[in-house]
Each structure stands twice: as C-alpha cells, then as structure tokens.
Amino acid sequence: MTDTDLAPGWDAIDAALARLYPGIEPLHYGTILKWSLGGDDPLDGVSVYRREDHWHFVTYGMSELYVKESSDPDVSGWGFEFTFRLIRAADEEQPPVWALNFLQNLARYVFSTGNVFEPGHHINANGPIAVDQPSTLIRAATFADDPELGVLDTPHGTVRFLQIVGITLDEYAAVELWDATRLLSVLSAYLPNLVTDLNRASLTENAEVAAAIAEGVRRDGSSTGGIFTDVAAWRREGDVTVVRLGANAAPRIGRLAHARVSHGQGLLVQSSDSAIGFRAGDSFAVQENDGVLEIFLSPAEAAEFARIAQPRAGRYEFAGLVLEIEKSLIRNPEGEVVEEIG
C-alpha cells in the first residue's frame, strides 16, 4: 500500500488485514492533500474489502503510520483505527462515497477536538448518517471492537480496530438508558458482525430485544453519567431555584435522571455556560458546588421529575424548585428553522 519502507505502522495494519483477507487486494482510497500538510482530510487512506454481504472499511491515519510522535510508548497515535461494515447489495461493485466521507468526518472530529472514541461510546448524528438517504432510520452510532480484528500490536504501540455501528434513535435511547456494550450483545444476534444496514427497522420493535432492554435497564440502570445539551441553566429567584431546559432535551434528561438516581447514581447535564447535577438522595435538596447546581432526589422524586420533564414550554413546580422549559428550534445545516418543539 505504501510507496516507502518507512511506514511500520501502516505495514502492521496491512499484515493484520492480510491474515484476515489472504491474497485479496482491497479497494484503496488515498488522500491527496494530507492533514499534516494543510489538507482537510485527517485519514491518509481507507481500504475497503468486498464481502459477500457487506463492505468492510478500514482506515489508515488515526494511529502513527510512519514515525513515533506521541509521548505514550504503549499506544500508537490516537490508539485506534476506525472500521465500518456496511451492507452490500449483490450487484454493488463500488462502495458508497458517503461512507468514506463519514469516516473522514469522524476522524476530523477527533483531530479537531482531541476527544477520542472507545468501545461503548455513542453519538447522535443529528440526522441520517448517510446524507443521500434522508429516509433511513440509522441516525446514531456506537462503537465496539471489530469482531474479526480486535487489538493490534505495532512498533509504535497498540492499535484498536474500533468498529462504528449504525443504530436507530430508538436504539440510541436504549443505549443511554442502559449500556452500549450490553445492547450490542443483544443486537448482535440480529446483526451478524455488527453490519450497518441503512434500510432496517429499529430492533427495539422486536419483542425479545425490547424485553432484554427493559430487563437490562431494570437490573443495571444507565451507564450514561453525563450529557451535553444546548439549553441547561439555573438561577435564583428569591428563595426559589429555577432550572431551565430546552423542550427538545427535557424528556431525555428526565429519563436519564430517573434511570441513574434509581440505581444510586448521578447525572451531570452541561451546556456551554452552565452545569446541573442530579444526585441520589433520601429526599429533595439543592446546593451549589463550584458553580454546579446539585439536585438531590429520591427514586420517587426522580420518577416525578421524569413525568414533568416533557416537551411542553412553560413553568412547572417540582419539589422545591421551578422547572422552566423553553421552546426548542431545530435548524438545518443552513441555519433555517425546520421544526419547533414545545
């Protein structure tokens, strides 16, 4: 794949793929102007293998392909390379371009923010993951170890092959209320090799899956300890504490606070300028701690909060505070308002 012998990281990835695909030459899509030279694409390339039922994408560029630059001798670069498995029609000879762009966009997020992905992490794409398929229900993703590649030792440290798994918003809600890794263990019976299928329905409609999710949430609670939202603020009005949430996020916050508090855990809700913590307690109480409003709730009070936190604009009294829910404006990429919630 490389035009030089000075790419031991790249060669290690090639060797791992050669063991999985002996004698098979992949389709490879290289980057013309690399990120390090001022280009927009962080990945140096993506190899794509044609399977009988799906495409298998593997990236080059999240790890250290050429020389060791990071200070951690045990980990190469960001510590992973992305993989992605996408269902393939029998007559499909070329992988879809949107998938290559999707991988570059995820890489761009990591390079720009420094936030890395790990197994069990999850993201809401705020729209279809395939921009040219607006009707797809696959609008979120979670991450898992690639079931066939796992973790690789390279001269520059370990590299995890981190597979992106496309999921529906119903499944994403189940991830938040439960746990991504546990949910994928349930879904894997219906998604061999965790292949993403843009045309499938939500598996939460399957009775067995729904029952497993309900039991998991009841038994384990939620593994989501914190979320970020556009609107989350608080203020004092005399002796009353007012909590302000957006109508779009309010039900999600209510569900998560209930799920966490019911298992003796907490939830931190952050916006760009404020933070609110929901904590398990014997009864309602509020206190400020280093600028964070901490709300202590019993399980019954958390259930009542979830009942009140609905997408309806207005002011609602709850225990010893006022919940202020404001209308949410949903905008398209051009900034135009396409939906009002609340």
Secondary structure, 3 states (H helix, E strand, C coil): CCCCCCCHHHHHHHHHHHHHCCCCCCEEEECCCEHHHCCCECCCEEEEEECCCEEEEEEECCCCCCCCCCCCCCEEEEEEEEEEEEECCCCCCCCCHHHHHHHHHHHHHHHHHCCCCCCCCEEECCCCCCCCCCCCCEEEEEEEECCCCCEEEECCEEEEEEEEEEEEHHHHHHHHHCCHHHHHHHHCCCCHHHCECCCCCCHHHCHHHHHHHHHHHHHHCCCCCEEECCCEEEEEECCEEEEEEECCCHHHHHHHHHHHHCCCCCEEEECCCCEEEEEECCCCEEEEECCEEEEEECHHHHHHHHHHCCCCCEEEEECCEEEEEECEEEECCCCCEEEEEC
